[in-house]
């Protein structure tokens, strides 16, 4: 094996595969050679395919089996959001769930009108999806759905509210959906 370093793109893809499988990225990643990174990536891709295949044999929705999301329109993203809403809240999300091609400083957001107490939409960064993959989007959607459902229930729904933090913990959503802050 040579000592050539893997490209940043390879490392980002490897990192997203590790997260997709529910593993914790190891400090070892920073010391991998190009060949070692490719070996890891191929092994993780095989594991991810096996995991996805196991989930596909069941008839119900499994968020861990989502490996890619069609970005040509909002349909698949909206379907995913509704599946997550049904899974964790027992009711559909009744606002549009849309991609935003230009959003880079946030993973997504929940838009609402506080004055008339009306939810407007949930937005997901397409750029973030392209950088970090489908499981990152799933986490962001769960976070934004927690905002949405707490809002329509009239409960505290802002990031700093304890009720919101507990809800994120309950459904396994990240408390903060980071925007891009540099390389891995």
Secondary structure, DSSP 8 states (H G I E B T S, - for coil): ----B--HHHHHHHHHHHHHTT----GGGGG-BHHHHHHHHHHHHHHHHHHHHHHHTSSS--GGG------SSSHHHHHHHHHHHHHHHSS---SEEEEESS--SSSEEEEEETTTTEEEEEEEEHHHHHHH-HHHHHHHHHHHHHHHHHHHTTS--STT-HHHHHHHHHHT--S------S--
